[in-house]
Amino acid sequence: MEDSRPRVQGVLADRVDGEPPAVLGLSTTELLIVSGGVGLVCLPAILLLGAMFGALDIALGLTGFAFLTGVYGGSVIFRRLKRGRPLGYYQVRLAILWQRLFGGHWFILRDGPWDIGRTAPAPIRRKK
């Protein structure tokens, strides 16, 4: 005879402390990063091009489209970065890149065998 009670599954511990996805698979902080990056890079460039060609009214219309396209493109990039990785993986990778470019000492970046500095075994001292 088959048990008719529903099976209870445990809490997924790796997702309890994580930030839930809000829009397009991005959490709220990731969405803030993507929209800030798009706003700081793409939108002034479009407005500058519109002012140079004398079509500022068309450029204002294009900024909204460029902003939404940039946020969608950023969400695709973030989803690919996050796929199959633990929480916070790309933040650590970005911090390592920042350290390699600008210096700092947050992470130990060294490949190869590690040694504690001893080359020969120390003599055994006997207590008297």
MIDREN-878357 format. One line per 10 residues: number of its first residue (from 1); for each residue x, y, z of C-alpha. Coordinates in steps of 0.5 Angstrom, whole numbers, plus 2048, in hexadecimal, padded with zeros to 3 digits. Layout:
REM residues N
NUM> X/Y/Z; ...
REM end
This chain:
REM residues 128
1> 800/800/800; 803/807/7FE; 803/80C/803; 7FF/812/801; 802/817/806; 806/81D/802; 80D/81C/803; 811/822/807; 817/824/804; 81C/828/808
11> 81E/82F/807; 824/831/802; 829/833/807; 82D/836/801; 828/83B/7FF; 825/83D/806; 82A/843/807; 82A/845/7FF; 826/84B/7FC; 820/849/7F8
21> 820/84A/7F1; 81C/851/7F0; 81C/852/7E8; 81E/84E/7E2; 822/84A/7E7; 826/84F/7EA; 826/851/7F2; 824/858/7F4; 82C/85A/7F5; 82E/857/7EE
31> 828/85A/7EB; 82B/861/7EE; 832/85F/7EC; 82F/85E/7E4; 82B/864/7E4; 830/868/7E7; 835/866/7E2; 831/867/7DC; 82F/86E/7DF; 836/870/7E0
41> 838/86E/7D9; 833/86D/7D4; 82E/873/7D5; 833/878/7D5; 836/876/7CF; 830/876/7CB; 82E/87D/7CE; 835/87F/7CB; 834/87C/7C5; 82D/87F/7C4
51> 830/886/7C6; 835/885/7C1; 830/884/7BB; 82B/889/7BD; 826/883/7BF; 825/884/7C6; 81E/882/7C6; 81F/87C/7C3; 825/87A/7C7; 820/87B/7CD
61> 81C/876/7CA; 821/871/7C9; 824/872/7D0; 81E/86E/7D3; 81F/868/7CE; 826/868/7CF; 825/868/7D7; 820/862/7D6; 825/85E/7D1; 82B/85F/7D5
71> 827/85D/7DC; 825/857/7D8; 82C/855/7D5; 82F/856/7DC; 82A/851/7DF; 82C/84C/7D9; 834/84D/7DB; 832/84D/7E3; 82E/846/7E1; 834/843/7DE
81> 839/845/7E3; 834/842/7E8; 833/83C/7E5; 835/836/7E9; 839/83A/7EE; 838/83B/7F5; 835/841/7F8; 83A/847/7F8; 83F/844/7F3; 83F/849/7EE
91> 840/84F/7F3; 846/84B/7F6; 849/84B/7EE; 848/852/7EE; 84B/853/7F4; 851/84F/7F2; 851/853/7EB; 851/85A/7EF; 857/857/7F3; 85B/855/7ED
101> 85A/85C/7E9; 85A/861/7EF; 85E/85D/7F5; 85C/85B/7FC; 85D/855/800; 856/852/801; 858/84B/7FE; 85E/847/7FD; 85F/846/7F6; 864/841/7F5
111> 865/83B/7F1; 86A/835/7F3; 86C/831/7F9; 86B/834/7FF; 871/833/805; 871/835/80C; 879/837/80B; 87C/831/80E; 881/82E/80A; 884/828/80F
121> 880/825/815; 882/829/81B; 886/825/820; 882/822/826; 884/825/82D; 883/820/833; 881/823/839; 886/821/83F
REM end
